[in-house]
Amino acid sequence: MNRILIIEDEESIAALEKDYLELSDFTVEIENTGEKGLERSLKEDFDLIILDLMLPGVDGFEICRQVREAKNIPIIMVSAKKDDIDKIRGLGLGADDYMTKPFSPSELVARVKAHMARYDRLTQSGAQDNEVVEIRGLKIDKTARRVYVNGEEKQLTTKEFDLLTFLASNPNHVYSKEELFRNIWDMDSIGDIATVTVHIKKIREKIEFDSSNPQYIETIWGVGYRFKV
């Protein structure tokens, strides 16, 4: 059952919203202060937040900003303010919707359902398994662009990651420095093949147990490099 957090200092309004949402089979929690609402928003797992703009302590804008930095869940901002500038600011901070008080509880429920359905579609469509290459303790998560050696994450630059992934995805194939430069940097080498050498050296320092005796990226003297399997 989906959990919703209402952050609203007017208790009668919060209670009415809660009643209507519970009739639609949502589990609803209420917080009446900005500080507590922000704390629970960040620490607990809610599926949607209904956020009042004017709150004691931390206001709705700041709560929206911090929650959006940490989570992608839908946020519906509500306020008695009718000014467009507040709506623009709220949506600019990452709110998914902005409702002006007074509004009918049934309209709120309808919007909650619409945002929940949209969020479910997005998360389900993005829930495919990550594309991963694993070879002898080396794990390359191509989807998340992360590299692990024996479970320890290694920090690679963008081009280091691209170069390692290209070689690992084409094992036992020998590539010249010119071919690697053309594939990774998307241009002819024009005397820049030293860039490939430097990147290979940096990758080895990060993923090899002994970079002078590499077990992953092998130098084929006079030709180039290949990834050993």
BELWO-V532815 format. One record per residue. N is the residue number from 1. SS is DSSP state (H for helix, E for strand, C for the rest). D_LAST is the distance of its C-alpha to the last C-alpha in Angstrom with 1 decimal. Layout:
BEGIN
{{N & SS & D_LAST} {N & SS & D_LAST}}
END
This chain:
BEGIN
{{1 & C & 46.9} {2 & C & 46.4} {3 & E & 47.7} {4 & E & 49.7} {5 & E & 51.0} {6 & E & 54.4} {7 & E & 55.3} {8 & C & 58.9} {9 & C & 61.9} {10 & C & 64.5} {11 & H & 64.4} {12 & H & 66.4} {13 & H & 64.1} {14 & H & 61.0} {15 & H & 62.6} {16 & H & 63.5} {17 & H & 60.0} {18 & H & 58.6} {19 & H & 61.1} {20 & H & 60.1} {21 & H & 56.4} {22 & H & 56.7} {23 & H & 58.7} {24 & C & 55.6} {25 & C & 53.5} {26 & C & 51.9} {27 & E & 51.7} {28 & E & 53.4} {29 & E & 53.7} {30 & E & 56.2} {31 & E & 56.3} {32 & C & 59.4} {33 & C & 58.3} {34 & H & 55.7} {35 & H & 54.4} {36 & H & 53.8} {37 & H & 52.5} {38 & H & 49.9} {39 & H & 48.9} {40 & H & 48.3} {41 & H & 46.6} {42 & H & 43.9} {43 & H & 43.6} {44 & C & 44.0} {45 & C & 42.3} {46 & C & 44.7} {47 & C & 44.1} {48 & E & 46.7} {49 & E & 49.2} {50 & E & 52.8} {51 & E & 53.8} {52 & E & 57.3} {53 & C & 57.7} {54 & C & 60.6} {55 & C & 59.9} {56 & C & 61.4} {57 & C & 59.2} {58 & C & 55.8} {59 & C & 56.4} {60 & H & 54.4} {61 & H & 53.0} {62 & H & 51.4} {63 & H & 50.1} {64 & H & 48.6} {65 & H & 46.9} {66 & H & 45.3} {67 & H & 44.3} {68 & H & 42.7} {69 & H & 40.6} {70 & H & 39.2} {71 & C & 39.3} {72 & C & 39.4} {73 & C & 42.0} {74 & E & 45.1} {75 & E & 48.0} {76 & E & 51.5} {77 & E & 53.9} {78 & E & 57.6} {79 & E & 60.6} {80 & C & 64.3} {81 & C & 63.7} {82 & C & 64.1} {83 & C & 63.3} {84 & H & 60.5} {85 & H & 59.3} {86 & H & 58.3} {87 & H & 56.5} {88 & H & 54.7} {89 & H & 53.7} {90 & H & 52.6} {91 & H & 50.4} {92 & H & 49.1} {93 & C & 47.9} {94 & C & 45.9} {95 & C & 48.5} {96 & C & 47.9} {97 & E & 51.6} {98 & E & 55.0} {99 & E & 58.1} {100 & E & 61.6} {101 & C & 64.0} {102 & C & 65.9} {103 & C & 63.7} {104 & C & 64.0} {105 & H & 61.8} {106 & H & 60.9} {107 & H & 59.5} {108 & H & 57.4} {109 & H & 56.1} {110 & H & 55.3} {111 & H & 53.4} {112 & H & 51.4} {113 & H & 50.5} {114 & H & 49.4} {115 & H & 47.2} {116 & H & 45.7} {117 & H & 44.9} {118 & H & 43.4} {119 & H & 41.2} {120 & H & 40.0} {121 & H & 39.1} {122 & H & 37.1} {123 & H & 35.2} {124 & H & 34.5} {125 & H & 33.2} {126 & C & 30.9} {127 & C & 29.7} {128 & C & 26.7} {129 & C & 23.5} {130 & C & 21.4} {131 & C & 18.3} {132 & E & 15.4} {133 & E & 11.6} {134 & E & 10.3} {135 & E & 7.1} {136 & C & 8.2} {137 & C & 11.6} {138 & E & 11.1} {139 & E & 13.2} {140 & E & 14.2} {141 & E & 17.4} {142 & C & 18.1} {143 & C & 21.5} {144 & C & 22.8} {145 & C & 20.9} {146 & E & 20.0} {147 & E & 17.1} {148 & E & 16.8} {149 & E & 15.2} {150 & C & 16.2} {151 & C & 18.9} {152 & E & 20.4} {153 & E & 20.7} {154 & E & 20.1} {155 & C & 22.5} {156 & C & 21.1} {157 & C & 23.5} {158 & H & 23.4} {159 & H & 21.9} {160 & H & 19.3} {161 & H & 18.2} {162 & H & 18.4} {163 & H & 16.4} {164 & H & 13.5} {165 & H & 13.7} {166 & H & 14.0} {167 & H & 10.9} {168 & H & 8.7} {169 & H & 10.7} {170 & C & 10.0} {171 & C & 6.4} {172 & C & 6.8} {173 & C & 10.4} {174 & C & 12.5} {175 & E & 15.1} {176 & E & 18.3} {177 & H & 20.0} {178 & H & 22.6} {179 & H & 20.3} {180 & H & 18.7} {181 & H & 22.3} {182 & H & 23.6} {183 & H & 21.1} {184 & H & 21.2} {185 & H & 24.8} {186 & C & 26.1} {187 & C & 28.1} {188 & C & 28.3} {189 & C & 27.4} {190 & C & 31.0} {191 & C & 30.3} {192 & C & 28.2} {193 & C & 24.8} {194 & H & 25.3} {195 & H & 24.6} {196 & H & 21.0} {197 & H & 20.8} {198 & H & 22.6} {199 & H & 20.4} {200 & H & 17.1} {201 & H & 19.1} {202 & H & 20.2} {203 & H & 16.9} {204 & H & 15.6} {205 & H & 18.9} {206 & H & 18.3} {207 & H & 14.8} {208 & C & 14.0} {209 & C & 15.9} {210 & C & 16.8} {211 & H & 16.7} {212 & H & 18.0} {213 & H & 15.0} {214 & C & 12.1} {215 & C & 8.8} {216 & C & 7.5} {217 & E & 9.5} {218 & E & 10.3} {219 & E & 13.8} {220 & E & 14.7} {221 & C & 18.4} {222 & C & 20.9} {223 & C & 18.6} {224 & E & 16.5} {225 & E & 13.1} {226 & E & 9.6} {227 & E & 6.7} {228 & C & 3.8} {229 & C & 0.0}}
END
